[in-house]
Amino acid sequence: MLILFYKSCLGKAMAAVMAFAKKFKANLQEVGK
């Protein structure tokens, strides 16, 4: 049970990091123009 909880939290964290990275890259490209 604890492992499932940990995995779901890890998945959410990874998704948040990926979303942040995409937003960050988009912002960098806007600044680079």
trRosetta pair geometry for C-beta under 8 A, 3 or more apart (Angstrom, degrees):
i j d omega theta_ij theta_ji phi_ij phi_ji
1 4 5.9 -53 -153 31 31 110
1 5 6.6 30 150 -17 64 106
2 5 5.6 -54 -152 36 34 114
2 6 6.2 36 150 -21 67 106
3 6 5.5 -53 -147 37 32 113
3 7 6.2 33 154 -21 66 105
4 7 5.7 -53 -147 36 30 111
4 8 6.4 29 155 -19 64 105
5 8 6.0 -56 -149 35 29 108
5 9 6.4 27 152 -17 64 107
6 9 5.8 -57 -149 37 30 110
6 10 6.2 31 152 -20 66 108
7 10 5.5 -54 -145 37 31 113
7 11 6.2 35 153 -23 65 105
8 11 5.6 -50 -148 34 31 114
8 12 6.5 32 153 -18 63 103
9 12 5.8 -54 -151 36 32 110
9 13 6.3 33 151 -20 65 107
10 13 5.6 -54 -147 36 31 113
10 14 6.3 33 153 -20 65 105
11 14 5.8 -54 -147 36 30 111
11 15 6.3 30 153 -19 64 106
12 15 5.7 -54 -148 36 32 112
12 16 6.3 33 152 -21 65 106
13 16 5.7 -55 -150 35 30 112
13 17 6.3 30 152 -19 65 106
14 17 5.7 -54 -147 36 31 111
14 18 6.3 32 154 -20 65 106
15 18 5.7 -53 -147 36 30 111
15 19 6.3 31 154 -19 64 106
16 19 5.8 -54 -148 36 30 111
16 20 6.3 31 153 -19 64 108
17 20 5.6 -55 -147 38 30 112
17 21 6.2 33 153 -22 65 106
18 21 5.6 -52 -146 34 31 112
18 22 6.5 32 154 -20 64 103
19 22 5.8 -53 -151 34 31 111
19 23 6.4 29 152 -17 64 107
20 23 5.7 -57 -149 38 32 110
20 24 6.0 34 152 -22 66 109
21 24 5.5 -54 -144 37 29 114
21 25 6.3 31 156 -19 64 105
22 25 5.9 -54 -148 36 28 109
22 26 6.4 29 153 -20 63 107
23 26 5.7 -55 -150 35 30 112
23 27 6.4 31 151 -20 64 106
24 27 5.7 -55 -151 35 30 112
24 28 6.4 32 151 -20 64 104
25 28 5.6 -52 -148 34 33 113
25 29 6.4 33 153 -19 65 104
26 29 5.8 -54 -151 35 31 111
26 30 6.5 34 150 -22 64 104
27 30 5.6 -52 -150 33 34 113
27 31 6.4 31 153 -17 66 105
28 31 5.8 -56 -150 38 32 110
28 32 6.1 34 151 -24 66 110
29 32 5.5 -54 -144 35 32 115
29 33 6.9 47 154 -38 61 94
30 33 6.1 -43 -161 9 32 114
